Amino acid sequence: MKSFKFFPIVLMTITGMVFAQQNPAGNASGNQAQQQPSATAAQDQNQASDAKTQKEELWVNPDYKSYVKSLDSLVKLGDGYAQNQFRLALTNFQTGKSIIMKMRENVQKYREEAETSRHMDEKWYWQTLDRKMSEERVISEKKARAKMKAVNYFTRAIKHLDEIENKKMLESMDYKDLTANIYREWIIAQYDLGNLPQTIDILKRYLALDPKFEQEIGPHKYLASAYGFQEKILTKYGSGTEQDLIYFKKKKNEHLLRATELMYQKGSPEYEKIMEVINEDEIIAISPP
């Protein structure tokens, strides 16, 4: 009788083991049943995409010319187009930058060779002075040629960036940093070539890229110089209107004051000195002749 008391317990244990072994299989089949619709949906989607592509291939025409550009322009919103333009901009920027770097190496090498070379035919001081002036002209020509060549690449890079309309790309820091680097090098090269008025638009675009760029001293210094250059041209040649002259003067003083504020802070002797210069300049600007 005692042995029969344990039979129900053993039977329940065996039944539980059998159920436990069957349950994972049931779950697996349940998961497969749940995954099956998604896999089928993906397959259907791929088939639909392939069918769409095949239909479009029927309309392939290498001589097709669109007279409605609005539909074609939608490609610029895509990730692939944006990434391609970004890569092209980066490549052109790196090429232009390498031209500048190579030029600086060549100029340094030229200076060292000129410094160590002997000039036995020079008997008079004016001969030495003339040689040094000639060397500086060679250096200036080397710099100008390289910077003009680099500007072409920087300009191409800017054009590629202007093609990007993808919102995600435009808001990324990679895009903003590359754009800032290209703008910066373009501005510096153009400024050194004497094309100051052309730098104003790109400088304003640089400041508008991100609030952090407005905190830099450099762009405000360059803008102050560019607006000051425009002011001097109008004053010298009498071109433009009185309103144009006042506008350039005010913009020059605005960025001059901002650069001083960032460099020395408000309330400093330097800031107060610039304030005096600007106040005098503004009074002269609006005083009657």
GIKA-V297199 format. One line per field, one symbol per residue. burial: + if it has 9 or more other ideal C-beta (glycine too) atoms within 8 Angstrom, else -. A space follows every 10 residues. Layout:
BEGIN
burial=???
END
This chain:
BEGIN
burial=---------- ---------- ---------- ---------- ---------- ---------- ---------- -----+-+-- +++-++-+++ -++-+++-++ -++--++--+ +--------- ------++-- +---+--++- -+++++++++ ++++++++-+ +-++-+--++ ----++-+++ +++++++-++ +-+--+--++ -++++++-+- --+--+--++ ++++++++++ +-++------ ---+++-+++ +++-++++++ ++-------+ ++-++--+-- ++--+----
END
